[in-house]
Amino acid sequence: MQKTVTSGCHRKNRTESESYDGVQTFIGIIGENLVEVQPCTTNLLELILCPDNLNRAYRHVVGNKGAGGVDKMGTSELLPYLNLHKDELLAKLMSGKYRPGSIRRVAISKDNGKMRNLGIPTVVDRLVQQAISQILTPIYESQFSDNSFGFRPKRSAHDALKRVQEYADNGYRYCVDLDLERFFDIVNHSKLIEVISRTIKDGRVVSLIHRYLNAGVMIGHKYEATEEGVPQGGPLSPLLSNILLNELDKELDSRGHPFVRYADDCLVMVRSRRATERVRDSVATFLEKKLFLRVNMDKTVIGALQGKKFLGYSFY
């Protein structure tokens, strides 16, 4: 049995999508009771492609509207396309022969005046990515840290700020504000697939995700291969970023460091100014050696939490 849980919590886009609503959970029967259960991770492709899940994904993609991808197909054209090509699309997905379209890259202005690259998949690929995300999200939710707030159901940036204040009230008045340099552009595909494969045992799904990572981008009329990075703009990207950065969360937990993370914004809390430099250096080493990410040491700020700006708000 399946049900849909809608968070009703709309968050401002800081890294990926406008909102993250609608999470599928799975209900089983034990005795005479309905209980939430985890789906078998070896038959996930069938769950992803089941009519109910695809219908919800369709409604989500059409409801979000958005620009067309490299094929210029708009969301209003998706239903006529599926009426004609649904069986062919499903057959290719089931057989492993489906090849995602390239991603259309566009640049948008950030709050600081700089530009951010967004990747716009075709509407068909957005449908498939959304269907994947709806099935994988409840699987990973049970693994994610309680101190992770970005792009998760029933969690918001304001919840993250409250958690920081709670740590401050408990004596953690200093922090390390990690700056991950071009995080979404340099995610190591092999490392991400390795982490995903620890949980997802359906190789067909892992392979499909890998093909999305390697789909390439179109910049104007020029094609570029994507040998690294997770393109910002697709329905699957927020979940993939949390899956990888959950490795950071687990490392911080194992070291006993309180922290608050919202997507790639991470604040590590400490009790003394002297500890900030040591924590900064050790965490940076872990990120670079184990996750193959880069820390911008010039922009990674250490010091007192008072006056620190995090997620657009300052602490006093």
Buried (B, 14 or more C-beta within 10 A) or exposed (E): EBEEBEBEBEBEEBBBBEBBBBBBBBEEEEEEEEEEBEBEBEEBBBBBBEEEBBEBBBEBBBEBEBEBBBBEBBBEBBEEBBEEEEEEBBEEBEEEEBEBBBBBBBEEEEEEEEEBBBBBBBBBBBBBBBBBBBBBBBBBBEEBBEBBBBBBBBBBBEBBBEBBBEBBEEEBBBBBBBBBBEBBBBBBBEBBBEBBBEBBEBEBBBEBBBEBBBBBBBBEEEEEEBEBBBBBBBBBBBBBBBBBBBBBBEBBBEEEBBBBBBBBBBBBBBBEEEBBEEBBBBBBEBBEEEBBBBBEEEEBBBBEBEEBEBBEBEBE
